[in-house]
Amino acid sequence: MTDASTRAADLLKEHRESIDRLDAILVYTLGERFKHTQAVGKLKAEHDLPPSDPNREAKQIERLEDLATRANLDPEFAKKFLNFIIDEVIRHHKKHQE
């Protein structure tokens, strides 16, 4: 390998290690988030509240789009990601109401 190739391989390794650490952070963060949304779902079921709150969901999407813009992340991607999470949360909430 040339010096440039060795440096590139080292940089690639460093980037991949960072990506792996960030993936772990994302998974643990999602786990913590879902722990709280499960508690919300149980609370809603106990008090006969609807599993979905469209007003809150809209505010959260708007908030996340703003955060994404400030973080130099595509706001449309952030919106799709949050919608995916919201759909999953609502699915869990509905299970509590069965």
N, CA, C and O atoms as CSV, one atom per row, in Angstrom:
chain,resi,resn,atom,element,x,y,z
A,1,MET,N,N,0.830,-1.189,0.000
A,1,MET,CA,C,0.000,0.000,0.000
A,1,MET,C,C,0.873,1.250,0.000
A,1,MET,O,O,1.945,1.287,0.603
A,2,THR,N,N,0.388,2.248,-0.681
A,2,THR,CA,C,1.113,3.521,-0.662
A,2,THR,C,C,0.782,4.264,0.623
A,2,THR,O,O,-0.153,3.907,1.341
A,3,ASP,N,N,1.555,5.295,0.901
A,3,ASP,CA,C,1.288,6.110,2.087
A,3,ASP,C,C,-0.115,6.696,2.040
A,3,ASP,O,O,-0.816,6.707,3.052
A,4,ALA,N,N,-0.532,7.184,0.873
A,4,ALA,CA,C,-1.870,7.772,0.730
A,4,ALA,C,C,-2.939,6.712,0.960
A,4,ALA,O,O,-3.952,6.988,1.603
A,5,SER,N,N,-2.732,5.519,0.451
A,5,SER,CA,C,-3.699,4.432,0.642
A,5,SER,C,C,-3.768,4.023,2.110
A,5,SER,O,O,-4.852,3.751,2.626
A,6,THR,N,N,-2.635,3.977,2.777
A,6,THR,CA,C,-2.603,3.622,4.194
A,6,THR,C,C,-3.334,4.674,5.023
A,6,THR,O,O,-4.116,4.344,5.914
A,7,ARG,N,N,-3.068,5.942,4.719
A,7,ARG,CA,C,-3.770,7.027,5.437
A,7,ARG,C,C,-5.273,6.952,5.176
A,7,ARG,O,O,-6.074,7.130,6.094
A,8,ALA,N,N,-5.652,6.693,3.942
A,8,ALA,CA,C,-7.074,6.584,3.604
A,8,ALA,C,C,-7.716,5.417,4.354
A,8,ALA,O,O,-8.826,5.542,4.871
A,9,ALA,N,N,-7.017,4.286,4.411
A,9,ALA,CA,C,-7.542,3.120,5.129
A,9,ALA,C,C,-7.685,3.423,6.616
A,9,ALA,O,O,-8.660,3.008,7.242
A,10,ASP,N,N,-6.717,4.146,7.188
A,10,ASP,CA,C,-6.787,4.527,8.601
A,10,ASP,C,C,-7.969,5.465,8.854
A,10,ASP,O,O,-8.703,5.303,9.830
A,11,LEU,N,N,-8.144,6.437,7.974
A,11,LEU,CA,C,-9.273,7.366,8.108
A,11,LEU,C,C,-10.605,6.639,7.976
A,11,LEU,O,O,-11.547,6.908,8.722
A,12,LEU,N,N,-10.674,5.724,7.027
A,12,LEU,CA,C,-11.891,4.937,6.834
A,12,LEU,C,C,-12.223,4.150,8.098
A,12,LEU,O,O,-13.376,4.095,8.525
A,13,LYS,N,N,-11.197,3.543,8.687
A,13,LYS,CA,C,-11.379,2.779,9.920
A,13,LYS,C,C,-11.900,3.686,11.038
A,13,LYS,O,O,-12.815,3.305,11.767
A,14,GLU,N,N,-11.326,4.874,11.176
A,14,GLU,CA,C,-11.766,5.815,12.207
A,14,GLU,C,C,-13.215,6.240,11.991
A,14,GLU,O,O,-14.000,6.281,12.937
A,15,HIS,N,N,-13.566,6.554,10.754
A,15,HIS,CA,C,-14.950,6.938,10.453
A,15,HIS,C,C,-15.913,5.801,10.786
A,15,HIS,O,O,-16.969,6.029,11.375
A,16,ARG,N,N,-15.550,4.596,10.412
A,16,ARG,CA,C,-16.421,3.451,10.678
A,16,ARG,C,C,-16.570,3.189,12.175
A,16,ARG,O,O,-17.649,2.814,12.634
A,17,GLU,N,N,-15.503,3.381,12.931
A,17,GLU,CA,C,-15.591,3.217,14.389
A,17,GLU,C,C,-16.533,4.262,14.988
A,17,GLU,O,O,-17.325,3.958,15.880
A,18,SER,N,N,-16.438,5.489,14.490
A,18,SER,CA,C,-17.349,6.543,14.954
A,18,SER,C,C,-18.790,6.210,14.587
A,18,SER,O,O,-19.695,6.387,15.403
A,19,ILE,N,N,-19.006,5.736,13.380
A,19,ILE,CA,C,-20.354,5.352,12.941
A,19,ILE,C,C,-20.904,4.247,13.835
A,19,ILE,O,O,-22.069,4.283,14.228
A,20,ASP,N,N,-20.067,3.270,14.152
A,20,ASP,CA,C,-20.510,2.168,15.025
A,20,ASP,C,C,-20.904,2.681,16.410
A,20,ASP,O,O,-21.906,2.241,16.975
A,21,ARG,N,N,-20.118,3.609,16.955
A,21,ARG,CA,C,-20.453,4.179,18.270
A,21,ARG,C,C,-21.758,4.960,18.193
A,21,ARG,O,O,-22.598,4.857,19.087
A,22,LEU,N,N,-21.931,5.737,17.135
A,22,LEU,CA,C,-23.158,6.520,16.969
A,22,LEU,C,C,-24.378,5.615,16.761
A,22,LEU,O,O,-25.466,5.920,17.250
A,23,ASP,N,N,-24.201,4.514,16.043
A,23,ASP,CA,C,-25.302,3.554,15.887
A,23,ASP,C,C,-25.726,3.005,17.242
A,23,ASP,O,O,-26.919,2.855,17.506
A,24,ALA,N,N,-24.766,2.706,18.096
A,24,ALA,CA,C,-25.082,2.203,19.431
A,24,ALA,C,C,-25.834,3.273,20.226
A,24,ALA,O,O,-26.800,2.967,20.924
A,25,ILE,N,N,-25.392,4.514,20.121
A,25,ILE,CA,C,-26.081,5.610,20.814
A,25,ILE,C,C,-27.518,5.720,20.313
A,25,ILE,O,O,-28.440,5.881,21.113
A,26,LEU,N,N,-27.717,5.637,19.008
A,26,LEU,CA,C,-29.069,5.709,18.441
A,26,LEU,C,C,-29.954,4.585,18.968
A,26,LEU,O,O,-31.100,4.826,19.347
A,27,VAL,N,N,-29.442,3.377,18.995
A,27,VAL,CA,C,-30.232,2.235,19.451
A,27,VAL,C,C,-30.606,2.388,20.923
A,27,VAL,O,O,-31.762,2.180,21.292
A,28,TYR,N,N,-29.650,2.745,21.757
A,28,TYR,CA,C,-29.943,2.921,23.179
A,28,TYR,C,C,-30.887,4.106,23.412
A,28,TYR,O,O,-31.750,4.051,24.288
A,29,THR,N,N,-30.723,5.170,22.633
A,29,THR,CA,C,-31.608,6.327,22.744
A,29,THR,C,C,-33.029,5.955,22.339
A,29,THR,O,O,-33.987,6.342,23.008
A,30,LEU,N,N,-33.169,5.210,21.252
A,30,LEU,CA,C,-34.504,4.759,20.842
A,30,LEU,C,C,-35.113,3.836,21.892
A,30,LEU,O,O,-36.313,3.906,22.159
A,31,GLY,N,N,-34.300,2.979,22.482
A,31,GLY,CA,C,-34.792,2.102,23.542
A,31,GLY,C,C,-35.329,2.909,24.712
A,31,GLY,O,O,-36.390,2.592,25.252
A,32,GLU,N,N,-34.615,3.936,25.102
A,32,GLU,CA,C,-35.054,4.806,26.199
A,32,GLU,C,C,-36.325,5.559,25.811
A,32,GLU,O,O,-37.243,5.696,26.619
A,33,ARG,N,N,-36.371,6.037,24.588
A,33,ARG,CA,C,-37.556,6.756,24.110
A,33,ARG,C,C,-38.780,5.850,24.146
A,33,ARG,O,O,-39.842,6.254,24.618
A,34,PHE,N,N,-38.633,4.625,23.647
A,34,PHE,CA,C,-39.768,3.708,23.602
A,34,PHE,C,C,-40.186,3.266,25.006
A,34,PHE,O,O,-41.353,2.937,25.221
A,35,LYS,N,N,-39.271,3.252,25.948
A,35,LYS,CA,C,-39.641,2.949,27.325
A,35,LYS,C,C,-40.651,3.993,27.823
A,35,LYS,O,O,-41.630,3.662,28.492
A,36,HIS,N,N,-40.389,5.252,27.484
A,36,HIS,CA,C,-41.296,6.325,27.903
A,36,HIS,C,C,-42.594,6.302,27.107
A,36,HIS,O,O,-43.665,6.538,27.667
A,37,THR,N,N,-42.516,6.022,25.819
A,37,THR,CA,C,-43.759,5.992,25.037
A,37,THR,C,C,-44.631,4.805,25.438
A,37,THR,O,O,-45.856,4.881,25.350
A,38,GLN,N,N,-44.008,3.706,25.878
A,38,GLN,CA,C,-44.797,2.578,26.392
A,38,GLN,C,C,-45.550,3.000,27.649
A,38,GLN,O,O,-46.719,2.654,27.818
A,39,ALA,N,N,-44.895,3.735,28.522
A,39,ALA,CA,C,-45.549,4.225,29.740
A,39,ALA,C,C,-46.692,5.177,29.384
A,39,ALA,O,O,-47.747,5.146,30.018
A,40,VAL,N,N,-46.486,6.017,28.377
A,40,VAL,CA,C,-47.540,6.923,27.920
A,40,VAL,C,C,-48.720,6.113,27.385
A,40,VAL,O,O,-49.874,6.430,27.672
A,41,GLY,N,N,-48.429,5.064,26.606
A,41,GLY,CA,C,-49.490,4.220,26.061
A,41,GLY,C,C,-50.312,3.562,27.148
A,41,GLY,O,O,-51.537,3.498,27.048
A,42,LYS,N,N,-49.653,3.075,28.182
A,42,LYS,CA,C,-50.370,2.455,29.304
A,42,LYS,C,C,-51.227,3.492,30.027
A,42,LYS,O,O,-52.374,3.217,30.381
A,43,LEU,N,N,-50.679,4.664,30.242
A,43,LEU,CA,C,-51.409,5.736,30.907
A,43,LEU,C,C,-52.642,6.134,30.091
A,43,LEU,O,O,-53.729,6.314,30.640
A,44,LYS,N,N,-52.462,6.269,28.783
A,44,LYS,CA,C,-53.595,6.611,27.921
A,44,LYS,C,C,-54.672,5.540,27.986
A,44,LYS,O,O,-55.860,5.851,28.071
A,45,ALA,N,N,-54.257,4.281,27.945
A,45,ALA,CA,C,-55.222,3.178,27.999
A,45,ALA,C,C,-55.973,3.179,29.327
A,45,ALA,O,O,-57.185,2.970,29.349
A,46,GLU,N,N,-55.274,3.410,30.421
A,46,GLU,CA,C,-55.895,3.425,31.753
A,46,GLU,C,C,-56.919,4.544,31.893
A,46,GLU,O,O,-57.884,4.421,32.648
A,47,HIS,N,N,-56.705,5.629,31.168
A,47,HIS,CA,C,-57.590,6.793,31.286
A,47,HIS,C,C,-58.445,6.993,30.040
A,47,HIS,O,O,-59.009,8.066,29.824
A,48,ASP,N,N,-58.533,5.945,29.226
A,48,ASP,CA,C,-59.382,5.952,28.032
A,48,ASP,C,C,-59.113,7.155,27.125
A,48,ASP,O,O,-60.038,7.787,26.614
A,49,LEU,N,N,-57.838,7.453,26.940
A,49,LEU,CA,C,-57.426,8.529,26.042
A,49,LEU,C,C,-57.075,7.937,24.683
A,49,LEU,O,O,-56.648,6.785,24.615
A,50,PRO,N,N,-57.243,8.691,23.603
A,50,PRO,CA,C,-56.928,8.155,22.274
A,50,PRO,C,C,-55.439,7.849,22.128
A,50,PRO,O,O,-54.603,8.542,22.708
A,51,PRO,N,N,-55.105,6.813,21.355
A,51,PRO,CA,C,-53.696,6.449,21.184
A,51,PRO,C,C,-52.889,7.478,20.399
A,51,PRO,O,O,-51.664,7.526,20.501
A,52,SER,N,N,-53.575,8.289,19.627
A,52,SER,CA,C,-52.900,9.277,18.785
A,52,SER,C,C,-53.260,10.685,19.245
A,52,SER,O,O,-54.383,10.933,19.683
A,53,ASP,N,N,-52.303,11.605,19.145
A,53,ASP,CA,C,-52.521,13.011,19.476
A,53,ASP,C,C,-51.998,13.835,18.299
A,53,ASP,O,O,-50.855,14.292,18.318
A,54,PRO,N,N,-52.839,14.026,17.268
A,54,PRO,CA,C,-52.377,14.705,16.044
A,54,PRO,C,C,-51.756,16.086,16.287
A,54,PRO,O,O,-50.804,16.461,15.601
A,55,ASN,N,N,-52.282,16.843,17.249
A,55,ASN,CA,C,-51.698,18.171,17.510
A,55,ASN,C,C,-50.261,18.054,18.015
A,55,ASN,O,O,-49.376,18.771,17.548
A,56,ARG,N,N,-50.032,17.159,18.962
A,56,ARG,CA,C,-48.674,16.962,19.480
A,56,ARG,C,C,-47.756,16.433,18.383
A,56,ARG,O,O,-46.613,16.868,18.250
A,57,GLU,N,N,-48.271,15.494,17.603
A,57,GLU,CA,C,-47.457,14.917,16.532
A,57,GLU,C,C,-47.025,15.990,15.538
A,57,GLU,O,O,-45.871,16.012,15.111
A,58,ALA,N,N,-47.941,16.874,15.170
A,58,ALA,CA,C,-47.609,17.956,14.236
A,58,ALA,C,C,-46.557,18.884,14.829
A,58,ALA,O,O,-45.627,19.299,14.137
A,59,LYS,N,N,-46.706,19.208,16.115
A,59,LYS,CA,C,-45.716,20.070,16.770
A,59,LYS,C,C,-44.354,19.390,16.839
A,59,LYS,O,O,-43.324,20.035,16.640
A,60,GLN,N,N,-44.347,18.095,17.121
A,60,GLN,CA,C,-43.086,17.358,17.199
A,60,GLN,C,C,-42.398,17.315,15.836
A,60,GLN,O,O,-41.179,17.462,15.747
A,61,ILE,N,N,-43.173,17.116,14.785
A,61,ILE,CA,C,-42.588,17.083,13.438
A,61,ILE,C,C,-41.992,18.442,13.104
A,61,ILE,O,O,-40.879,18.525,12.584
A,62,GLU,N,N,-42.724,19.497,13.400
A,62,GLU,CA,C,-42.218,20.852,13.147
A,62,GLU,C,C,-40.936,21.100,13.948
A,62,GLU,O,O,-39.969,21.655,13.425
A,63,ARG,N,N,-40.935,20.690,15.206
A,63,ARG,CA,C,-39.764,20.856,16.076
A,63,ARG,C,C,-38.566,20.077,15.529
A,63,ARG,O,O,-37.445,20.586,15.493
A,64,LEU,N,N,-38.816,18.847,15.109
A,64,LEU,CA,C,-37.727,18.015,14.606
A,64,LEU,C,C,-37.179,18.547,13.281
A,64,LEU,O,O,-35.974,18.486,13.040
A,65,GLU,N,N,-38.051,19.062,12.431
A,65,GLU,CA,C,-37.584,19.658,11.175
A,65,GLU,C,C,-36.664,20.849,11.466
A,65,GLU,O,O,-35.644,21.029,10.800
A,66,ASP,N,N,-37.026,21.653,12.457
A,66,ASP,CA,C,-36.189,22.785,12.835
A,66,ASP,C,C,-34.844,22.310,13.386
A,66,ASP,O,O,-33.792,22.833,13.019
A,67,LEU,N,N,-34.893,21.309,14.276
A,67,LEU,CA,C,-33.642,20.752,14.812
A,67,LEU,C,C,-32.774,20.194,13.686
A,67,LEU,O,O,-31.560,20.396,13.667
A,68,ALA,N,N,-33.405,19.496,12.756
A,68,ALA,CA,C,-32.656,18.907,11.641
A,68,ALA,C,C,-31.967,19.995,10.825
A,68,ALA,O,O,-30.799,19.860,10.461
A,69,THR,N,N,-32.684,21.060,10.542
A,69,THR,CA,C,-32.099,22.160,9.767
A,69,THR,C,C,-30.882,22.725,10.483
A,69,THR,O,O,-29.845,22.977,9.869
A,70,ARG,N,N,-31.022,22.922,11.800
A,70,ARG,CA,C,-29.891,23.466,12.572
A,70,ARG,C,C,-28.724,22.482,12.657
A,70,ARG,O,O,-27.576,22.889,12.833
A,71,ALA,N,N,-29.024,21.187,12.531
A,71,ALA,CA,C,-27.974,20.161,12.611
A,71,ALA,C,C,-27.428,19.787,11.234
A,71,ALA,O,O,-26.655,18.838,11.103
A,72,ASN,N,N,-27.831,20.534,10.217
A,72,ASN,CA,C,-27.416,20.246,8.831
A,72,ASN,C,C,-27.835,18.850,8.387
A,72,ASN,O,O,-27.099,18.161,7.680
A,73,LEU,N,N,-29.032,18.444,8.815
A,73,LEU,CA,C,-29.621,17.174,8.405
A,73,LEU,C,C,-30.835,17.506,7.553
A,73,LEU,O,O,-31.561,18.456,7.844
A,74,ASP,N,N,-31.054,16.740,6.520
A,74,ASP,CA,C,-32.190,16.961,5.633
A,74,ASP,C,C,-33.494,16.920,6.443
A,74,ASP,O,O,-33.827,15.874,6.999
A,75,PRO,N,N,-34.240,18.033,6.521
A,75,PRO,CA,C,-35.473,18.057,7.307
A,75,PRO,C,C,-36.511,17.054,6.816
A,75,PRO,O,O,-37.295,16.538,7.613
A,76,GLU,N,N,-36.526,16.774,5.529
A,76,GLU,CA,C,-37.474,15.793,4.996
A,76,GLU,C,C,-37.146,14.397,5.518
A,76,GLU,O,O,-38.046,13.622,5.842
A,77,PHE,N,N,-35.863,14.082,5.597
A,77,PHE,CA,C,-35.448,12.805,6.181
A,77,PHE,C,C,-35.868,12.742,7.639
A,77,PHE,O,O,-36.403,11.728,8.086
A,78,ALA,N,N,-35.631,13.816,8.388
A,78,ALA,CA,C,-35.997,13.857,9.802
A,78,ALA,C,C,-37.505,13.660,9.968
A,78,ALA,O,O,-37.947,12.948,10.869
A,79,LYS,N,N,-38.280,14.288,9.103
A,79,LYS,CA,C,-39.736,14.155,9.155
A,79,LYS,C,C,-40.153,12.706,8.906
A,79,LYS,O,O,-40.993,12.169,9.628
A,80,LYS,N,N,-39.580,12.083,7.901
A,80,LYS,CA,C,-39.895,10.677,7.600
A,80,LYS,C,C,-39.507,9.779,8.777
A,80,LYS,O,O,-40.243,8.860,9.138
A,81,PHE,N,N,-38.364,10.051,9.357
A,81,PHE,CA,C,-37.884,9.258,10.487
A,81,PHE,C,C,-38.840,9.388,11.674
A,81,PHE,O,O,-39.212,8.386,12.284
A,82,LEU,N,N,-39.237,10.623,12.003
A,82,LEU,CA,C,-40.151,10.813,13.124
A,82,LEU,C,C,-41.517,10.206,12.830
A,82,LEU,O,O,-42.135,9.621,13.719
A,83,ASN,N,N,-41.994,10.336,11.602
A,83,ASN,CA,C,-43.275,9.715,11.243
A,83,ASN,C,C,-43.218,8.203,11.427
A,83,ASN,O,O,-44.182,7.593,11.888
A,84,PHE,N,N,-42.100,7.606,11.070
A,84,PHE,CA,C,-41.923,6.165,11.272
A,84,PHE,C,C,-42.011,5.820,12.759
A,84,PHE,O,O,-42.679,4.860,13.140
A,85,ILE,N,N,-41.341,6.600,13.584
A,85,ILE,CA,C,-41.358,6.364,15.027
A,85,ILE,C,C,-42.764,6.573,15.586
A,85,ILE,O,O,-43.246,5.765,16.381
A,86,ILE,N,N,-43.419,7.653,15.171
A,86,ILE,CA,C,-44.777,7.935,15.649
A,86,ILE,C,C,-45.722,6.795,15.284
A,86,ILE,O,O,-46.530,6.372,16.110
A,87,ASP,N,N,-45.627,6.298,14.061
A,87,ASP,CA,C,-46.480,5.174,13.646
A,87,ASP,C,C,-46.263,3.957,14.539
A,87,ASP,O,O,-47.214,3.273,14.917
A,88,GLU,N,N,-45.024,3.699,14.864
A,88,GLU,CA,C,-44.704,2.564,15.729
A,88,GLU,C,C,-45.241,2.785,17.142
A,88,GLU,O,O,-45.770,1.860,17.759
A,89,VAL,N,N,-45.108,3.992,17.648
A,89,VAL,CA,C,-45.615,4.318,18.984
A,89,VAL,C,C,-47.132,4.147,19.033
A,89,VAL,O,O,-47.665,3.560,19.975
A,90,ILE,N,N,-47.818,4.655,18.028
A,90,ILE,CA,C,-49.282,4.539,17.987
A,90,ILE,C,C,-49.689,3.074,17.925
A,90,ILE,O,O,-50.658,2.668,18.566
A,91,ARG,N,N,-48.962,2.290,17.165
A,91,ARG,CA,C,-49.247,0.849,17.089
A,91,ARG,C,C,-49.137,0.215,18.477
A,91,ARG,O,O,-49.971,-0.605,18.862
A,92,HIS,N,N,-48.117,0.596,19.208
A,92,HIS,CA,C,-47.947,0.086,20.582
A,92,HIS,C,C,-49.064,0.566,21.492
A,92,HIS,O,O,-49.581,-0.198,22.306
A,93,HIS,N,N,-49.438,1.842,21.352
A,93,HIS,CA,C,-50.504,2.393,22.180
A,93,HIS,C,C,-51.820,1.649,21.932
A,93,HIS,O,O,-52.569,1.371,22.869
A,94,LYS,N,N,-52.087,1.340,20.692
A,94,LYS,CA,C,-53.322,0.624,20.360
A,94,LYS,C,C,-53.333,-0.770,20.996
A,94,LYS,O,O,-54.389,-1.256,21.400
A,95,LYS,N,N,-52.175,-1.407,21.085
A,95,LYS,CA,C,-52.090,-2.729,21.738
A,95,LYS,C,C,-52.517,-2.644,23.198
A,95,LYS,O,O,-53.152,-3.559,23.720
A,96,HIS,N,N,-52.163,-1.536,23.854
A,96,HIS,CA,C,-52.520,-1.371,25.266
A,96,HIS,C,C,-54.028,-1.202,25.442
A,96,HIS,O,O,-54.570,-1.461,26.516
A,97,GLN,N,N,-54.690,-0.772,24.387
A,97,GLN,CA,C,-56.119,-0.511,24.493
A,97,GLN,C,C,-56.983,-1.703,24.085
A,97,GLN,O,O,-58.210,-1.645,24.154
A,98,GLU,N,N,-56.338,-2.766,23.667
A,98,GLU,CA,C,-57.088,-3.959,23.265
A,98,GLU,C,C,-57.542,-4.750,24.466
A,98,GLU,O,O,-58.188,-5.787,24.315
